[in-house]
Amino acid sequence: MQHHRMRQPRKPRLSPLIAVFGVAAVTAGVVGTTAPTLQAGSGQGNANADRYTGVLPGETTTTITTPTMVSVPVEKLPVVPVVPSTTMSPTTTTTEAPTRAARVHAQSTTTSSSTPSSTGAPPSRTTTTLPEAITAAPAAPVASTPYPVGTVDASEPSGFAPPGADALAGYTENYVTDFPGTSLPSGWTEYSGVPGGDPGAEFDPAHDVVSGGLLELNAYQDPAYGNEWVTGGVGQFAQTQTYGAYFVRSRVTGAGPAAVELLWPANGSWPPEIDFNETTGVDDATTATVHWSAANDQDERTLNIDMTQWHTWGVIWTPTSITYTVDGQVWGSVSEASEIPNIAMWIAIQEQTWCASGWACPSTPESMDVDWVAEYAPS
């Protein structure tokens, strides 16, 4: 696997404090010792959500108490492939955006080191196509794969139940949810407010829906916000670990908002960050990116794949490597020691629009559907 480094972020990121409490609460300096009730358009915290007290010292960090103090950057958080054959074709280079093909293939992408334009459009990219598998992607995950996909179960919305406790050799399952009932499982927190670096967007808990065994993050023009596009996002703040494996079965209903599944540092000392399934508002490709260093260097991989179909996205994070999987197959990896995080992290799932910046803007309501999340710790 080729590695490419760059400097400067591809796009602004969202502070967890801003995501949960909104810009108004953060700029005021302190979010109260008890979280206020979440209401559409209020950008306030849910009475049942975790409690935080935050102070914003300038433009670089803020502090969260829960109840211990945690430093969190202001610019980001928590927004995103089957390659079963080893028969390769020659490596090629192109400056054009990849198009959907009959065969799924992985790419390694370096984002331009130049600062994004004032319009907020995604920066230009040079894409290096990695060796391509000659086998077409199957319509559904196969039963026997190197990494977990799930257990075939026709009663599940995606057709697959979460993988078992012993599905990953050398690891023990330490968390699983398939989103039963009509509310978020314990330990998850909803976003609310304006994302940092994206003043044209808005998160609201009303756009997070748990029903029918699914978590739905819904992007639509919300009358409570003057018919602006509003989205949903959640983070599992209560479940952290250093190294481990995460698997999420999800899909998007169409192009428009950006969708992402990622790992975020528990102590807020961003970078690092591991995005293991991140779209840029398209429905025929995804990226995986590790962020590291104080300069926010990034190592990115791109995969062309139909994102409207159900897939099991995975990341296996060890002291020496980060491995990206889809439907049980490896599609990308990172093994550069300096890039690999070595602090506790937690998982987040979100959808976000960038309409004010001229990209990742829906034309119709769209959703990110999540059937289940399974997490593993090294044995």
Stockholm file with secondary structure:
# STOCKHOLM 1.0

chainA/1-379         MQHHRMRQPRKPRLSPLIAVFGVAAVTAGVVGTTAPTLQAGSGQGNANADRYTGVLPGETTTTITTPTMVSVPVEKLPVVPVVPSTTMSPTTTTTEAPTRAARVHAQSTTTSSSTPSSTGAPPSRTTTTLPEAITAAPAAPVASTPYPVGTVDASEPSGFAPPGADALAGYTENYVTDFPGTSLPSGWTEYSGVPGGDPGAEFDPAHDVVSGGLLELNAYQDPAYGNEWVTGGVGQFAQTQTYGAYFVRSRVTGAGPAAVELLWPANGSWPPEIDFNETTGVDDATTATVHWSAANDQDERTLNIDMTQWHTWGVIWTPTSITYTVDGQVWGSVSEASEIPNIAMWIAIQEQTWCASGWACPSTPESMDVDWVAEYAPS
#=GR chainA/1-379 SS CCCCCCCSCSSCCCCHHHHHHCHHHHHTSCCCSSCCCCCTTTCCCCTTSCCCCEECCTTTEEEEESSSEEEEESSCCCCCCCCCCCCCCCCEEESSCCCCCSSCEEEEEEECSSCCCTTCCCCCEEEEECCCCSSCCCSSCCSSCSSCCCEECTTSTTSEECCCTTSSTTEEEEEEECCCTTSCCTTCEECCBCCTTCTTCCBCGGGEEEETTEEEEEEEEEGGGTTEEEBCEEECTTCCBSSEEEEEEEEESSSSSEEEEEEEETTCCCCCEEEEEECSSCSSEEEEEEEETTTTEEEEEEEECCTTSCEEEEEEECSSCEEEEETTEEEEEECCGGGSCCSCEEEEEEEECBGGGTBSCCSSCEEEEEEEEEEEEEC
#=GC SS_cons         CCCCCCCSCSSCCCCHHHHHHCHHHHHTSCCCSSCCCCCTTTCCCCTTSCCCCEECCTTTEEEEESSSEEEEESSCCCCCCCCCCCCCCCCEEESSCCCCCSSCEEEEEEECSSCCCTTCCCCCEEEEECCCCSSCCCSSCCSSCSSCCCEECTTSTTSEECCCTTSSTTEEEEEEECCCTTSCCTTCEECCBCCTTCTTCCBCGGGEEEETTEEEEEEEEEGGGTTEEEBCEEECTTCCBSSEEEEEEEEESSSSSEEEEEEEETTCCCCCEEEEEECSSCSSEEEEEEEETTTTEEEEEEEECCTTSCEEEEEEECSSCEEEEETTEEEEEECCGGGSCCSCEEEEEEEECBGGGTBSCCSSCEEEEEEEEEEEEEC
//
